[in-house]
Amino acid sequence: GYRQETRLFQDIALWDTGEDVSLTGDQGPEMVGLVTATANLLEVLGNSPAIGRGFSASEDVPGGPAVVLVGHDLWRRRFAGDPGLVGRTIQVNGAAQTVVGILPRGFRLPLEFQSRTTAQLIGPMRLDPADVSGNHNYYGIARLQSGISAGQVTAELRALTTRWTAEGQYPPAMQFSAFAVPVAEEVGGGV
């Protein structure tokens, strides 16, 4: 809804909080963190894979191909930094996933700076655009249009959520609202 209802953003990406999955193969089983994200996440964050590519919009659809990005640390440690890993399959929770890219060294999702661990695998979120159930389990990040401040975004988001509540999309008792926080403030705070 935010993407369609406002023109303040160049783009918006989503990711989930992640889960631990079992990576199996020649070196035995290992639990690693996996998050799913929309195909444009790296682009919105101003990043690109160190090797290979991110997943495409056509892979980020329900029933899309089993593709995954591998974290730099995992790639160096488990796969000996072999660039030939891109294009090969790895076993994630017993299912074959094709590695399409290696994340850049030191890559972390914005809220991972609060954590001692980082996601070592990123897969496509595969949201169904027809599903408008209003899931609030995802994190979102947006790249703003030039000259737009977080305060302007917050004002517009609050107006949108007030309208959606008045239209019955959210119960008034929920007091649903939204606001914007710059990434530098969210990650660094008062440091």
Salt bridges, closest charged atoms under 4 A:
GLU5 OE1 - ARG163 NH2 2.82
ASP11 OD1 - ARG3 NH1 2.90
GLU30 OE2 - ARG77 NH2 2.55
GLU30 OE1 - ARG78 NH1 2.87
GLU59 OE2 - ARG53 NH2 2.77
ASP82 OD2 - ARG88 NH1 3.09
GLU167 OE2 - ARG163 NE 3.10
